[in-house]
């Protein structure tokens, strides 16, 4: 079996204030490692599922991270689909394509699949990081507190860097 590369997944609800609190830290991590974005929309946030669908449309358009950053930086201002379209446009996405994607639900399956996989893995809150290392995945739950969360991710990356591949 080939070695699994070290990597980091971020499980996120784009409307979650705790997720927006780590926005600056995400940029730090992205300079260090491939950060893979996964959806975990919480039922307590009315606009979480539409926001996730907008982000998926951003992924299709090649502007996932700029759209994620735009939504997270203004997530407390979302009160309609139009707000999400404006934020996606700030991130470089086509507003027309975003509106179509929201209207036809083309990304609902991808968002639901991420959510199911997250639940199966034991994720219950956001933000949650999953750091893949040579011994398997390590889950770091920031749903209760973000204090020291990114530092813990970086410490795991340092430890995993000590292991030779294979």
N, C-alpha and C positions, 0 to 999 in steps of 0.2 A: 504494500500500500504506500503511495507517495506521501511525503510529509505534508502536513497542512500548514500553509503559510500563516505567520502571525498577522493578525488583522484586528480591526475593531469595528463592531457594529454599534450604532446608536439607535435605540428604540425610542421613538419620540412621538409625542402628541403636539402638533404645531400650535395648538391653542393653550397649552399648559404653561402657566407662569414659571414653573420650575424649569421647564425646558428653555424658555427665553432667558432665564438667569444664567445659563451656561454658554450663551451665544459667543462671547469673547473666547472662552476656553475651546470651543469647537475649532476656531481658526488656528489656535496653537496646535491642537492635535492633528489637524489636516496638514500642517507643515511637516509633521513627523511620520505619519502613517496613513495608509488608505483608510478612510473613514467611510464605512458603508451605512447608508441611511435606511432604516426600517420603520414602518408605521405601527404605532400602537395608540390609536385614537381612543381616548377615555370617554365613556358614556356621559360623564358629568359635564363635558364640554360640547355644547350644542353644535358648534361649527367645526369640530375636530375631523369628522369624516369628510366633509367637503374640502377642508384645507388639505387633507391627505391626498384627495383626488387631484387637487390643483398642483400639489407637489409632484405627483406622478406625471401629470401633463408636462410639468417643467422637466422631468427626467427625459421624457420622449423628445422634447425640444432641445435637450443638451444643456439646460440651465437649472438642473436640480438644486445645486447648492445655493446659487444666488436667489432662487425662489424661496428655498427653506429659510435663508437668512432674512429675506424681506418679510415673510410671514411671521417668523419668530420675533423680529424686532418691533412689530406692530400688532401682535396677536391680541392685545387688550382692547384694540379698536375694532375688531371684527364683529359686525352685527348683521351682515348680509353677504350673499354671494358676490355682489358688486364690490364689496371691500376686498374680498379675496382676489378678484380679477385685477383690481388696481395694484395690489401687492405683488401679484405674479408679474404684472407688466413692469413694475419697478425692478424685478429680478431678471428681466429680459425675455419673458415669455410673451407670446402673441396673445393679446386679450381675446381676439376672436376665437382662437383655438381653445383657450381656457374655458370660455363660455360654452362652446360646443361640447367639450369634455364633461363639464358639469351637467349640462342638459341631458346628454345621452348616457351618462354614467359609465363610460368606457373603462374607467380605471377602478371601479368599485371592486372588481374581483381581485385585483392586485392588492388593494388596501385590506380587504377581508382576509386574504391569504396571509399577509404579514401578521395581522392581528391573531389569527388562529395559531400560526407558528410560534408567536411570542407567548401566547397562553400555554401552549404545549411545553414550552421551555421553562415555564414558571414565572414569566414576567407578569407583574401586577401593577406597576406604576411607572411613571416617566419622570425624568429621563433615566434610562437604564443602558449601561454599556455592557457589551459582551466582548471580552478580549479573548481571541483565539490564540492559544499557544501550543507548544509541543505536547502538553499533557491533556489538552482538550480545552473547552471553553470555560471561562470564568465570568460569572455574572456579577456586575456591580450596580446595585439598585440605588438610584438617586431620588426615588419617589418620596422618601421621607426627608432627606437632607442632601444638599449638593456640596456641603462642606467637605473638602478633601477628595471629592469624587474624581476630578480630572487628575489630581496628583496620584491617586491610586491606580488609575489607568496607566499613567506614565511609568509608575514603579513596576507594574506588571510587564510593560513593554521592555523595560530595562532588564528585568529578570529573564524574560523569554529570549532576549538578544544573546544571552550567555550560552544558550543551548545550541549546539551545532545542528543544522538541518539533517533529517534522516535519522 
